[in-house]
Every structure is written in C-alpha cells, then in structure tokens.
Amino acid sequence: MTYDFVPHNDNQFGLNYSATRVNAVRGLVVELLDSNNLILATTNSDNLGNYSFSVENNKLVKVRVKAQLLRAQSPTWNFKVTDNTNGNILYAMEGSLVAASNASAVRDLHAASGWTGTGYTQARVAAPFAILDSVLLGVEKVMAAGNGIDFPALELRWSPKNKAADGDLALGEISTSFYSGSEIYILGDENNDTDEYDRHVILHEWGHYLESDFSRSDSVGGDHVYGDKLDMRVAMSEGFANAFSAMMLDDPNYRDASGLQQTDGFTNNVSRKNHTVRGWYSEASVQSVLYNFYTSSNGKTARDFTDIFKTLNSTGYATNTAMTSIYVFADALRNLVPTQITNFNTLLLEQNIETTDAFGVDESNSGGYTGSLPIYKPLPLNNSPVNVCSTNRFGAYNKLSVAQFLLLEVASSGTYQISVQEGVGDSGDSDPDVYLYRRGNLLDFAEGTQIDQESFSRFLSEGTYVLELVDDRAMDVENTDEITACFDVRALRLN
C-alpha cells in the first residue's frame, strides 16, 4: 500500500510536484472482500505498507484499504478521514476483483495525488492517506514520550470542496483548517488553499486535539497572525500547537502552501527568538520557548518530547487554579523537572517573560498598556471595588486586555454576590459580561443586556476562583471603534 506525497519547495514556499515521492500507507485498516463485497478478513498495513491474507485458491477477491488509523490494543486509537461534503463518508481505496491462483499472489494498491502537471484533473486519492500519515508521526512521538492513555476517537474531515469561506460545513464552507472537539476540518480547495500535504498544519490542529484531550486548553480561539498581542490563553494554545508540529516533524520551518497551483504560501521558523513582539501574550514567544527547550541539550536529551508531554499531562498543569498560559506550563515544568529550571527560565527571559509563578505575579511586561497588569487583580470579598478595564486597543475578541482576570480567594463557604458597574469615564453604552471559573471549568456567568452593569450570586465553597470580565463591545470583531471601558468590580458574601 503506497500513496503520493508532495513535498514543499526547497525555499519553503509552495508544493513541488516534480519531487513527488511514493510513501508507504502505514497502520491503516486493510480488508479482503469477496465478489458480494462481504468482508472475509481484516488486518492493518505495517510500517512498510505491507499486508497479507490467506485466501481460498481461485476465489474472486479484492482488497480495500480504509483511511482509518486503528489500533485495538492499549493504548488504543481510531483516526479516520471522512468527507464532510458527502455525509461524512469514510475515504477508502480498493482494487478490482482477482482470483488468487498461486501461493504468492500479490496485490499492490497505490493512491495517486491526482496531479497531472497543471492541476488536479484526476481523483485526489492520496490526500486522506497523506493526512493520516502526518497524524501517525504525532502518535509515534507521543507514544515514545511515554503515553499510556487511550487516544479519543477523532475524525479528520477533508474534501476538495473545503474552502476558505464561512458558512455550511456540509458544503465545504469551513473558513480555515481547524480543530473542533471530536473533529478536525481540513482545507482542500485547489488554487486557493489546500492542506493535505501541509504536515505542520495537520499536526498543529492535531496538537490542539492533544492539548484538549490529554491536558487542558482554556483558549477562546479566534483569528491570530504573527505580531498579535493575544489573550494569554490563546497565545499559549497557538504557540504550543505551532511548536508541537515542529517537534513532531523535527522541522522548525512551519509551512503552509496556497495560491494558484499551490505555488505560494507562508513559512514561519518557530525556533526564531528575535521577534518584534515578545511576551506572555505572544504566540511567537511561546512557540520559541517550547521549541528551543525541546531542541536544547543543556542537561537533557535534545529533541526528547518527554518532559513537555509529561508537563502537559500533569495535574499541576491540567488542574491548575490559574487559566492556562505559559506561566502555568513553566510552573508545572519546574516542579516536575527541577534540573531544567535554569534552562527554561533563560528561554522565558529571552522572550521578555518573567520567571514567576502560575499567576504571573510581578510580571513587568505590560505589552504597552498598564491596565494589562497585574495579570490577575485580587478581588476582596468585602464589597471593596477593584477597577479593571476591557479594551480592544490591540484588537477584538481574543486579543490582549479584552478580557481581564480577577482572583477570588474564598476562605469561608457561602453565597457571594459579584457585581460590576462602569466607573469613572463614560465610554458609552457598555455591556460587561462576567464568567466564573474554578480550575478552568466554567461554573457560572452573567451576560445580561443591562447597560453599564452586571451581577450574579452563587454559592462558593472554599478555594481559589478566577473571574473573567469583558465588555461585549470589545469582543465584537465587527466593531471598528476603539473602546476602553473601565468597571468597578465588587464581591460580597451574602450569607
């Protein structure tokens, strides 16, 4: 079993069809069928793409290989490539009926790219197999890092109709390749943007899956580009996914082909350190810290994913009281691998990130806006006001300081009231919304329509809570007006 793999050009931009190579179809489900399409036997292709069946002499049979990466023994996995524009049907390739007339009958199947020199004029059979082979690279690296946990089932939904348009996923209007819980949607639009051979893109999205199912992500998602000052949760998630893809491939040059005949695209060296925007809010800084730690041989084995995976998979990270960020990762890693404290701290400082605790206490890098610090504002439980400002000065929705975080330390269980009122300096008709978290889990929220104010009450047991406040206007990506709205936040025990 083999498939066509199309690499990128040496200059990192665009696909090089003239360098197409034949790769083995590895680890996929292979079936033997009779003339009535009944399954006679099932196996998996090995790492060389080989498979074998015992067949009744002269019986008419055919071979089918499914775009399904499956393992039954622990740790299990089940990854499938399906067509979201055709009822999520599973992709497969099958041969014709033949009679096995000798003791060493051979049946080879090859999935062609469909490229014939100027375009995809034939079926793009290879695409699903290329996608799964990228996933398998990630599985192998995670297993080598010591994983013993079953991989939750995942569908990777690809179609030649999947294009960069918002709308109906069943019509291929997926906007971009993205991870969504139990699915990853992948672009396939020829002459615009198609990602089946963009291994970094595939593994970036698979990294979000790993982060979500083996660890924790508090990211709110959304658009992001190089140089953005992001919500720290988004910076952590996107920076990790970029670095993760480079780690899995041992290739720091993140590549995404696009354009006419897939000759264009972009490249991003995730090992780069000299970024124009550096800090806890920068995905470029996060990816630099993580990838350069991975490649470091300073008191550790270079290119060993174990410490990073162990940190992500630890309770210190996954159940931390702070929201996920590079601070939480650094704090968890320091506790798990104390011999690497100096090494990791050096990488943080290179990116203007303080070596502090999981809450970023005493961070001095404000990103150019003093209101972004401290990262967590302590909220007393005696009705004293704490003033915080939600702003879209760096962009809307998922950018720095749209969300403000407050820290509640509840020493005595009871019912507490949280109230928000716009303070001095009227910004217009503000719409504050608040969200209450414990260890990353959303416990309660208030998204009322009252102008300039919001409130809710809830019973809280002893422990640490995080309150997130946003102005809904600053969340709106279609709002072109710059807004900074400052609010007095109060917490009071009612009983």
N, C-alpha and C positions, 0 to 999 in steps of 0.2 A: 504494500500500500504506500503510495507516494503522492505528493502534491507539489505544485509550482509555488515557490516562494520568490517574491520580487523584492530585492533589497533597495535601499536608498542609494542615491549617487554618492560618490566619494566626498563631494563638497557639502553633504548632509541635506541638500535641498532636492526634493522630488524623488520619484521612483526611477530605477534603472532597469527597464525591461530587458535590455540586452544582456544583463547579468543574472537573469532568472536562473535559479538553481532548483534542483529536484531534492526535496526533503522527505524523510520518512514520516508516514502517518503513524503517530505513536500513541499507544494506550487507549485506542478507541474501540468501540463495540463493533465486532465483525460477525455477521450472521450468514449461515448457509441455508438457502431456501430451495424448495422444490418447485416444480412447474406450476403448482397452485399457490405459490407464494407463502406456503406454510414453512415456519422456521424449524429446521431439522437440528441445528446446533448453533451455539453461540460461544464466542471466545473474545479475546482482546488482542489487538496487534501489539507486538513487542517494540522495544526501543529502536529496532532497525526496520520497523514496518512489516515484519513477518507475521504470519499466522498459519495455522494448519487445522485441517479437519480430516476425519476418517469418513470416507464416502463409499456407499454401495457401488460396486462396479457397474459402469454403463448407465447409472442413474442420471437423469437430467437434473442438473442443479445450477444455481447461480449464487454469486457472492455479493453481499451488501455490507458496506461499511457506513455506520451512522456517525454523524457529527456529535458524538456523545463520549465524553471522557468519564469513564465509570470505574469505580473500584468498590468491591463488596467488603473486603476485609478492613478492619480498623487500622488507622483512621480512614473512614470512607469518604468518597466524593462522587458527585454527579453533576458534571457541567455539560450543558447542551447548547448548541447553536440552532436557533429557530428563526423562522421568517415571520416577523410581526405584521407584514403586509399580506400574509396568506394564512390567517388563523393560527399563527404561532406553530406551524408545522415544522417538524424536525428535518433538517437537511440530511441527505444521505446520498451515497453514490453506489450504484450497483452495476454488475456486469450482465452479460447475456447468458441464456441457458446453454450449458455444455454438458457433454457426457464424460465423466471421468473414466477413461478407457485404459489407463495403465496405473502402475503402482506409485508413480511420482508425478501425477498430473499437476500442472502449475497454472494458477490463475492470478495474474497481476492486475491491479487497478491503479490508474493514475488520474488525479484531479488536476485538470489544466486551469490556468489562470483565465482563459478566455480572451487574452490579449492577442491581436493578430497584426500588430505593427502600428496602427494609428488609433485604435480604440478597442473596446471590449465588444467585439462583434459576435462572439460565441459565449456560451453559458460560463459564468464565473464559478465553476465547481470548486476551485481551490480555496476560495475565500473562507468558508466555515472551518476548514481544516487548518488554515493558517492561524485563525483566531484561537482555536483550541491549543495549538502547539505553543503559542505565547503563554496561554494560561498554564500549560503543563510546566513550562520553565519556572513560573512562580510557585507552583505546587512543589516541585522538586526542591527549590531553595528553602521554602518554609519547612518542609519535612527535614531537610538537612540541619535546620536550626533547632530541631528537637520537638516539633509539633506532634502531639499525640491526640489531638482533638479532631473529631469528625468535621469535615467541611460541609457547611449547609449547602443544600442544592441551589444551583444558580442557572438561570437561562441567559445566554448572550444573544440578543435579538439583533440580527443583521439582515439587511435587504439592499439590493441595488437601488431601491426606491427611497431609502432612508436619506433624507436631505436636510439641509440647514434651514428649516422653516418651522415656525411654531404652529401647532395645530393638532391634528388627529394622529396619534402614534400608529394606528392601524393603517393609515395611508402613507406612512413613512415620514410624517412631518415631526421629526424628533428634535430639531433645532441644533443639537450637537451630540456627540457621544457622551453618555452619562450613566452613572450608577443610580439605581432606584430600588433599594431594598432587596428584592429577590431577582432583579433583572439588571442587565447592562444593555443599553441600546447603543448601537454602533453605526456610524455613518457609512454609506455605500454609494454615494452619488458621484458617478463618473464625471470628470471635467469640472468638478466643484470641490468636493471633499469626501474622500473615501478612506477608511481607516483600517481595513483588514490586514494590511502589511505594515501598519504603524505600530510596531510592538510596544513602544513606550506608551502610546495612547491606550492600548488594550490593557497593559499592566498598570497604568495609572488608575484606570477605572476599577480594575480588579483589586488594586491597593485600597480603594475606598471600601470595597466589599470586605476585605480582610480586616481593615480598621474597625468597621462596624460590627462584624460578627465575631471577631476574636479579641476585640478590645472595646473601644468606645470612641465615638465621634459626636461632638456637640455642634458640629458645623451647621450653619444655616444655608450653605450652598450659595448659588448665585454666580454672576459673571465676575471674572477676575482676569487681569492682564499684568504683565511684568511692570513693576513700578508702583502698583497699587498699595495704598496703606489700608490694610484689611482688618476686619474684626479678628481678634486673636484666634478664635475657634476656626475660622476659615483659613487663616494663614497656616495654622498647624496642619489641618487636614490636606490642603492642597500642596503645601510644602512637603509633607510626608509622602503623598501619592507620587509627586514628581521624583523625589529621591528614591522611593521604593522601586519604581520602574527602572531607574538606572542601576540600582543594586541587583535586581533580578537578572538584568542583562549584562551586568558588569560593563556598562557603557554609559558614561556621563552625558553623552550628546543626545538629549531628548529631541526626537524628530517627528514631524507631522507633515506628510505630503498632501498637497492640494493643488487646485488650479487646473488649467487646460492640460489634458493628457497626464495629469498628476506630476507636472514638471516643476511645481512651485512648492511653497510651504514655509515652515519656520523651524528653527533649531534653537536649542537652549542648553547651554552647558551647566548642568546642575552642580558641578564641582566649583564653579566660579565663586570667588569671595568678594571681589571689588564691585559691589552693587551700589547704585546711586541711592537707593532706599534700603536702609538696613535697620532691623529692629524686630521686636517681638510681634509686630503687625505685618511683617513682610514674608510672603511665601518663599521668595528667593533666599532670604536669610535662613529660614527653617530648612529648606532643601540643602543649602550649603552646609549647615551644621551637621545634619544627619548623614549626608553622603560622605562628607570628609571624615566623619567619625568612622563610618563603615570601612573606608579605604585606609585608615590610619593603622600603622604598625607600631605605634607608640605604646609599648607594654601590652599589646594584644595582637591577635592574628588578623592581618589585613584581609578585608573582603569576607569577613565572617558575619553573617546576619544574626547570629545567635543572641548577642547582647541586646540588639534593637528589638528583635521579636520577643525576647523574654521580658523586656521592659513594657512593651505594648500589652502583653498578655498578663501582666502582673496586676494584683489587686490594688497596688499602690497607684497605678495609673487608671485602671478601669473603674475603680470605685472612689476616686479622689473627690473630696468635697469641693474643690475648685473646678471651674469649667476647663475643658481640655485646651491645652496651649503648650507651647514649647517649654514653659515653666514647669508644668506638671510632668512632662516627659523627663526633663532634666532632673527634677527632684526624685522621681521614681528610679531613674538610672543610677543616680548617686547612691541610693540606698541598696540597690541590687549589685552594683559593680563598683565598690568604693575605690578600687585600684585605678579607675578611669576618671575620677573626679577632676583632677588637674587637666587631663587631656580634653575632656568635654567642656569644662569651663573656659578653656582657652579658645575653643571654637565659638562659644557663645559671645565672648568679649570681642572677638574679631567682627562680629555682626552687630555690635552695639546693644547687646542683650546682657543685662546684669545677671550675675550669678547669685540668685536669690532663692526664695522658697517657691512652693507651688502656686502661691498667690501673687508672685511678683512684687513682694513688699520691697520698698525703697528703690524701685526702678526709676531711673532718672531720664530715660529717653521718652519724651512725650510725643514724638512724631510731629512736632511743630505746633501742638495745641495743648496748653497747660491743663485743659479740662479732661484730658485723657488719663491723667494721673491724680491720685493713685489708681491703679487698675481696679481695685476693689475699695469702695468707700465704706468704712464701718458705719452701720446704721444702728444707733442706740434704740433701746426698747422702751424709752421713757417719753415719747412724743416730741423729742427734740428734732428740729428739721435738719436734714442734710441736703445741700443744694448740688444737683447734678444737671449736666446739660447734654441733650441729644442734638447732634449736628450732622448735616450732610456735606460739610465743607470738603470732605475727602471723597465724596460720592455717596450714593444712596444704598440702602438695604444692608449690604454686608461689609461696608467699609468702616474704618476706624472711627469710633466715638458716636456712631449712630446708636449703638447700644451702650448703656452704662450699667455697671455692675455694683451692687451693694452687698455687704456681708452682714448677716444676722447671726449672732451667737445667742441661741436660746438656752438659758440655764435652767429655766423652770417651765414645765409643760403648761399649756393653757391656750385660750383663744386670743389671737392677736389681730389687730386691725392695721392694715397697710393703707396709707392714704397719700395721694400725690396731688399737688396744686402748683400751677405755674407761678413762679416767683416774680421778682422784680424784673422789669423789662418785658413788656408785652410783645410777643413775636407773632401776634395774630391769633387765629383760632387753632390753638394747638390741640393735639389728640394723643395724650400719653397712654401707653399700654404697658402693663407690667406682667412679669412672668416669674413664678417662684420655683426654684429648683432645689433638690437635695441629691447630691452625688450624680448630677447630670440628669436626673429624672424630673420631668415637669410635674409638679404637684398641683399647681393652681395658676390661674391667670385672670386678668381683667382687661377686657377690650371694649369697654363701653363707648358710647357715642357722645358723652358729655364733653363740652368744650373746656379745655384747660385743667381738667381734673379727672381723677380715677381713684377707686378704692375697692377693697375687698377684705373679708375677715376669714380666718381659718384657724383651726386647732393645730398647734405645732408642739411636737414632743421635743425633748432636749436634743440639742445638736446644732450643727452649722448649716446654714441655708444661704443660697445666693438668690438675690432679687435682680432681675434684668428690667431696665426701663428703656423704652424707645418712644420717640414721637412718631406717630404713624406717617406724618408728612415726610420725615427724613427717611422712612423706609420705602417710600414710593419712588421707583426708578423713573417714572414719567414726570416727576415734579422737577422742573428746571430751576426753581428759585432756591437760592441758598438760605438755609434755615438753621438757626441755633436757638433752641428753646430750653430754658433753664427751669427746673422744677424743685420745689421743696418736698422731700420725701420724709414721711414720718411712720414710725411703728409704735404701737401701744398695746400693752396687754389689757384685755377687757375683763377676763376672769381667770 
